[in-house]
Amino acid sequence: MLKDFTLEYCIDDGWYVGRLKEVPGVFSQGETLEELESNIREVYQLMTKEAGFAPGGEVYQKEIRVEV
């Protein structure tokens, strides 16, 4: 199954650094944009396998207050 996500990234000191906007905790870096994309896919696969995350499942949000 394929699912579309938003890759947000920036270039920091020559490295492409990014995250999947819709999936908290999935972030990586690469020397090229292509390497970043490959690394992000790998991180997503590892995270979903280990956490038992169900891709395509409903995602809930709740605002909470945190002391800063």
N, CA, C and O atoms as a MOPAC input file, in Angstrom:
PM7 MOZYME 1SCF
protein

 N      0.84600 1    -1.17400 1     0.00000 1
 C      0.00000 1     0.00000 1     0.00000 1
 C      0.89500 1     1.24300 1     0.00000 1
 O      1.89600 1     1.29000 1     0.71600 1
 N      0.54600 1     2.21400 1    -0.77600 1
 C      1.26400 1     3.48700 1    -0.80700 1
 C      0.41200 1     4.56400 1    -0.15600 1
 O     -0.81000 1     4.57900 1    -0.30500 1
 N      1.06300 1     5.45500 1     0.56100 1
 C      0.37600 1     6.57300 1     1.21200 1
 C      1.24000 1     7.80800 1     1.02400 1
 O      2.46400 1     7.73400 1     1.12400 1
 N      0.61700 1     8.92300 1     0.75600 1
 C      1.34100 1    10.17400 1     0.55400 1
 C      1.51400 1    10.90900 1     1.87700 1
 O      0.59300 1    10.99400 1     2.68900 1
 N      2.72600 1    11.44200 1     2.07300 1
 C      3.04500 1    12.24700 1     3.23800 1
 C      3.72800 1    13.53000 1     2.76500 1
 O      4.16100 1    13.62400 1     1.61600 1
 N      3.82000 1    14.50200 1     3.64500 1
 C      4.49400 1    15.76000 1     3.34500 1
 C      5.88400 1    15.72800 1     3.96300 1
 O      6.02500 1    15.60100 1     5.17900 1
 N      6.91200 1    15.84200 1     3.12300 1
 C      8.28500 1    15.93200 1     3.60700 1
 C      8.62500 1    17.40200 1     3.76800 1
 O      8.68800 1    18.13900 1     2.78400 1
 N      8.84400 1    17.82900 1     4.99500 1
 C      9.29200 1    19.19300 1     5.26200 1
 C     10.80000 1    19.11300 1     5.47600 1
 O     11.27600 1    18.28400 1     6.25100 1
 N     11.55400 1    19.97600 1     4.78700 1
 C     13.00300 1    19.90800 1     4.94400 1
 C     13.63700 1    21.28100 1     4.78100 1
 O     13.04200 1    22.21000 1     4.23500 1
 N     14.86200 1    21.37100 1     5.27500 1
 C     15.66800 1    22.57400 1     5.11000 1
 C     17.09300 1    22.11800 1     4.81700 1
 O     17.42200 1    20.93900 1     4.94900 1
 N     17.91600 1    23.05200 1     4.42500 1
 C     19.32800 1    22.75600 1     4.19800 1
 C     20.11200 1    23.44500 1     5.30100 1
 O     20.08700 1    24.67000 1     5.42100 1
 N     20.81200 1    22.64900 1     6.11000 1
 C     21.55000 1    23.16200 1     7.25800 1
 C     23.01400 1    22.76800 1     7.12400 1
 O     23.36400 1    21.59500 1     7.24800 1
 N     23.85100 1    23.74200 1     6.87500 1
 C     25.29200 1    23.51400 1     6.74800 1
 C     25.59600 1    22.44200 1     5.69900 1
 O     26.47500 1    21.60200 1     5.88900 1
 N     24.85300 1    22.48900 1     4.59100 1
 C     25.07700 1    21.55800 1     3.48600 1
 C     24.33200 1    20.23900 1     3.58500 1
 O     24.39600 1    19.43400 1     2.65600 1
 N     23.63400 1    19.99400 1     4.67400 1
 C     22.86400 1    18.76100 1     4.86200 1
 C     21.37400 1    19.04300 1     4.67700 1
 O     20.87100 1    20.08800 1     5.09000 1
 N     20.69000 1    18.11000 1     4.05800 1
 C     19.23900 1    18.17300 1     3.93200 1
 C     18.66500 1    17.51000 1     5.18600 1
 O     18.91800 1    16.33300 1     5.44400 1
 N     17.89700 1    18.26800 1     5.95500 1
 C     17.33300 1    17.79100 1     7.21200 1
 C     15.82200 1    17.88400 1     7.08900 1
 O     15.29200 1    18.93500 1     6.73000 1
 N     15.12300 1    16.79000 1     7.38500 1
 C     13.68100 1    16.83400 1     7.18600 1
 C     12.91100 1    15.91000 1     8.10400 1
 O     13.46900 1    15.12400 1     8.86900 1
 N     11.58200 1    16.04700 1     7.98600 1
 C     10.65900 1    15.23100 1     8.78000 1
 C      9.40100 1    14.99700 1     7.96800 1
 O      9.10600 1    15.73100 1     7.02400 1
 N      8.66000 1    13.95900 1     8.35100 1
 C      7.33000 1    13.75100 1     7.78500 1
 C      6.35800 1    14.53800 1     8.64400 1
 O      6.20300 1    14.26400 1     9.83400 1
 N      5.71400 1    15.50200 1     8.04200 1
 C      4.83500 1    16.40700 1     8.77800 1
 C      3.71500 1    15.66400 1     9.50400 1
 O      3.37000 1    16.00900 1    10.63400 1
 N      3.15700 1    14.66200 1     8.86700 1
 C      1.99600 1    13.96700 1     9.42600 1
 C      2.35900 1    12.88300 1    10.45100 1
 O      1.47100 1    12.35400 1    11.11900 1
 N      3.64100 1    12.54600 1    10.58400 1
 C      4.03000 1    11.44600 1    11.47100 1
 C      5.09600 1    11.93200 1    12.44700 1
 O      6.28000 1    11.93800 1    12.11100 1
 N      4.69600 1    12.33900 1    13.64600 1
 C      5.67400 1    12.81800 1    14.62800 1
 C      6.75000 1    11.76800 1    14.89600 1
 O      6.45700 1    10.57800 1    15.01800 1
 N      7.97800 1    12.21900 1    14.98500 1
 C      9.08000 1    11.31400 1    15.29800 1
 C      9.80900 1    10.76300 1    14.10100 1
 O     10.84500 1    10.11700 1    14.25700 1
 N      9.29600 1    11.00200 1    12.90200 1
 C      9.98500 1    10.52500 1    11.69900 1
 C     10.76700 1    11.68300 1    11.10300 1
 O     10.21000 1    12.54500 1    10.42200 1
 N     12.06800 1    11.68900 1    11.37100 1
 C     12.93700 1    12.72500 1    10.84100 1
 C     14.30200 1    12.12100 1    10.53600 1
 O     14.67700 1    11.09700 1    11.10600 1
 N     15.04000 1    12.76100 1     9.63700 1
 C     16.35100 1    12.25500 1     9.25400 1
 C     17.10600 1    13.35300 1     8.52700 1
 O     16.67400 1    14.50500 1     8.48200 1
 N     18.24300 1    12.97100 1     7.95800 1
 C     19.04700 1    13.90300 1     7.17400 1
 C     19.75900 1    13.14000 1     6.07200 1
 O     19.80300 1    11.91000 1     6.08100 1
 N     20.31500 1    13.88200 1     5.12300 1
 C     21.08300 1    13.28200 1     4.04600 1
 C     21.93200 1    14.32900 1     3.35400 1
 O     21.66700 1    15.52700 1     3.45400 1
 N     22.95000 1    13.86900 1     2.65700 1
 C     23.81300 1    14.80000 1     1.92900 1
 C     23.13200 1    15.35100 1     0.68100 1
 O     23.52200 1    16.40300 1     0.17400 1
 N     22.12400 1    14.64900 1     0.18700 1
 C     21.34100 1    15.09800 1    -0.96600 1
 C     19.86200 1    14.94700 1    -0.62500 1
 O     19.50600 1    14.26900 1     0.33900 1
 N     19.01100 1    15.57800 1    -1.41500 1
 C     17.57300 1    15.43200 1    -1.20300 1
 C     17.15100 1    13.97900 1    -1.41400 1
 O     16.30600 1    13.46500 1    -0.68100 1
 N     17.73200 1    13.32600 1    -2.40200 1
 C     17.40000 1    11.92000 1    -2.66800 1
 C     17.78600 1    11.02800 1    -1.49200 1
 O     17.04500 1    10.11300 1    -1.13300 1
 N     18.95500 1    11.29700 1    -0.88700 1
 C     19.38100 1    10.50900 1     0.27200 1
 C     18.44900 1    10.76300 1     1.46300 1
 O     18.10200 1     9.83300 1     2.19200 1
 N     18.04800 1    12.01600 1     1.65600 1
 C     17.09400 1    12.33300 1     2.71800 1
 C     15.80000 1    11.55800 1     2.51000 1
 O     15.28100 1    10.95900 1     3.45300 1
 N     15.27400 1    11.56100 1     1.29300 1
 C     14.02500 1    10.83900 1     1.01300 1
 C     14.16800 1     9.34900 1     1.32200 1
 O     13.27200 1     8.74600 1     1.91300 1
 N     15.27400 1     8.76800 1     0.93100 1
 C     15.51900 1     7.35300 1     1.19200 1
 C     15.60700 1     7.08500 1     2.69400 1
 O     15.03400 1     6.11700 1     3.19400 1
 N     16.32200 1     7.94100 1     3.40100 1
 C     16.46900 1     7.78200 1     4.85200 1
 C     15.13400 1     7.94000 1     5.57400 1
 O     14.84200 1     7.20600 1     6.51700 1
 N     14.32200 1     8.90200 1     5.12700 1
 C     12.99900 1     9.12100 1     5.74300 1
 C     12.12600 1     7.88400 1     5.54200 1
 O     11.42600 1     7.46500 1     6.46400 1
 N     12.16000 1     7.30000 1     4.35000 1
 C     11.36800 1     6.08600 1     4.10000 1
 C     11.80700 1     4.95900 1     5.03400 1
 O     10.97600 1     4.23100 1     5.57700 1
 N     13.11700 1     4.82400 1     5.21400 1
 C     13.64800 1     3.77800 1     6.09000 1
 C     13.22500 1     4.01000 1     7.54400 1
 O     12.81300 1     3.07100 1     8.22600 1
 N     13.32400 1     5.24000 1     8.01300 1
 C     12.92700 1     5.56300 1     9.38400 1
 C     11.43900 1     5.27000 1     9.57800 1
 O     11.04300 1     4.71100 1    10.60100 1
 N     10.62000 1     5.64400 1     8.60300 1
 C      9.18400 1     5.38200 1     8.70100 1
 C      8.92000 1     3.88000 1     8.82500 1
 O      8.12900 1     3.44900 1     9.66500 1
 N      9.58600 1     3.09200 1     7.98400 1
 C      9.39500 1     1.63900 1     8.02900 1
 C      9.81900 1     1.07000 1     9.37800 1
 O      9.11500 1     0.23800 1     9.94900 1
 N     10.96600 1     1.51400 1     9.89000 1
 C     11.43300 1     1.03400 1    11.18900 1
 C     10.47600 1     1.42900 1    12.30400 1
 O     10.15700 1     0.61700 1    13.17300 1
 N     10.02500 1     2.66300 1    12.27900 1
 C      9.12300 1     3.14500 1    13.32700 1
 C      7.79900 1     2.39100 1    13.31600 1
 O      7.31000 1     1.99300 1    14.37200 1
 N      7.22000 1     2.19200 1    12.15400 1
 C      5.91600 1     1.53600 1    12.09800 1
 C      6.01800 1     0.06300 1    12.46500 1
 O      5.09200 1    -0.49200 1    13.05600 1
 N      7.12600 1    -0.57300 1    12.12300 1
 C      7.31500 1    -1.97500 1    12.47200 1
 C      7.45800 1    -2.15400 1    13.97900 1
 O      6.80400 1    -3.01100 1    14.57400 1
 N      8.32000 1    -1.33700 1    14.59500 1
 C      8.61600 1    -1.47200 1    16.01600 1
 C      7.46100 1    -1.01600 1    16.90300 1
 O      7.20900 1    -1.60900 1    17.95200 1
 N      6.76600 1     0.02700 1    16.48800 1
 C      5.71400 1     0.58500 1    17.34000 1
 C      4.35700 1    -0.04400 1    17.09100 1
 O      3.41300 1     0.20900 1    17.84000 1
 N      4.24300 1    -0.85600 1    16.05700 1
 C      2.95100 1    -1.43100 1    15.73200 1
 C      1.97600 1    -0.38700 1    15.21700 1
 O      0.76200 1    -0.57800 1    15.29000 1
 N      2.49500 1     0.70600 1    14.70000 1
 C      1.68400 1     1.80100 1    14.15700 1
 C      0.93900 1     1.30500 1    12.93200 1
 O      1.53000 1     0.65400 1    12.07000 1
 N     -0.33900 1     1.60200 1    12.84300 1
 C     -1.14900 1     1.14500 1    11.71400 1
 C     -1.27200 1     2.25700 1    10.67800 1
 O     -2.09300 1     3.15700 1    10.85400 1
 N     -0.47600 1     2.22600 1     9.59200 1
 C     -0.60500 1     3.25200 1     8.56000 1
 C     -2.03200 1     3.29200 1     8.02900 1
 O     -2.65500 1     2.25400 1     7.80600 1
 N     -2.52400 1     4.47400 1     7.83600 1
 C     -3.87900 1     4.62500 1     7.33000 1
 C     -4.92200 1     4.65600 1     8.43100 1
 O     -6.09600 1     4.92400 1     8.17600 1
 N     -4.49700 1     4.38200 1     9.65300 1
 C     -5.42600 1     4.43000 1    10.77400 1
 C     -5.75400 1     5.87300 1    11.13200 1
 O     -5.04600 1     6.80000 1    10.73900 1
 N     -6.81600 1     6.04700 1    11.86800 1
 C     -7.21800 1     7.38900 1    12.25900 1
 C     -6.24400 1     7.95500 1    13.27500 1
 O     -5.82500 1     7.25300 1    14.19600 1
 N     -5.88300 1     9.21300 1    13.11600 1
 C     -4.96100 1     9.89300 1    14.01200 1
 C     -5.73500 1    10.92900 1    14.80300 1
 O     -6.52300 1    11.69000 1    14.24200 1
 N     -5.51100 1    10.95700 1    16.09700 1
 C     -6.21400 1    11.88400 1    16.98000 1
 C     -5.26700 1    12.96700 1    17.45800 1
 O     -4.05700 1    12.75500 1    17.53500 1
 N     -5.81500 1    14.12400 1    17.77900 1
 C     -5.03500 1    15.22300 1    18.32100 1
 C     -5.73400 1    15.78800 1    19.54200 1
 O     -6.96200 1    15.80800 1    19.62900 1
 N     -4.92600 1    16.24500 1    20.47700 1
 C     -5.45700 1    16.87000 1    21.67000 1
 C     -4.46300 1    17.92400 1    22.09900 1
 O     -3.26000 1    17.67100 1    22.16100 1
 N     -4.97000 1    19.10600 1    22.39400 1
 C     -4.08400 1    20.15700 1    22.88800 1
 C     -3.88000 1    19.94700 1    24.37300 1
 O     -4.81400 1    19.63100 1    25.10900 1
 N     -2.62400 1    20.13200 1    24.80400 1
 C     -2.30000 1    20.02700 1    26.22100 1
 C     -1.47600 1    21.23600 1    26.62200 1
 O     -0.85800 1    21.88600 1    25.77800 1
 N     -1.46900 1    21.52900 1    27.89000 1
 C     -0.68900 1    22.65900 1    28.40500 1
 C      0.58300 1    22.11200 1    29.03000 1
 O      0.54600 1    21.14600 1    29.79200 1
 N      1.72200 1    22.74200 1    28.70000 1
 C      3.01900 1    22.33900 1    29.21600 1
 C      3.70600 1    23.57000 1    29.79300 1
 O      3.73500 1    24.62200 1    29.15300 1
 N      4.25300 1    23.45000 1    30.98100 1
 C      4.97500 1    24.56700 1    31.57200 1
 C      6.30300 1    24.76000 1    30.85000 1
 O      7.04000 1    23.80100 1    30.62400 1
 N      6.60600 1    26.02000 1    30.48500 1
 C      7.86400 1    26.32000 1    29.78600 1
 C      8.67700 1    27.32800 1    30.56200 1
 O      9.76700 1    27.70500 1    30.13200 1

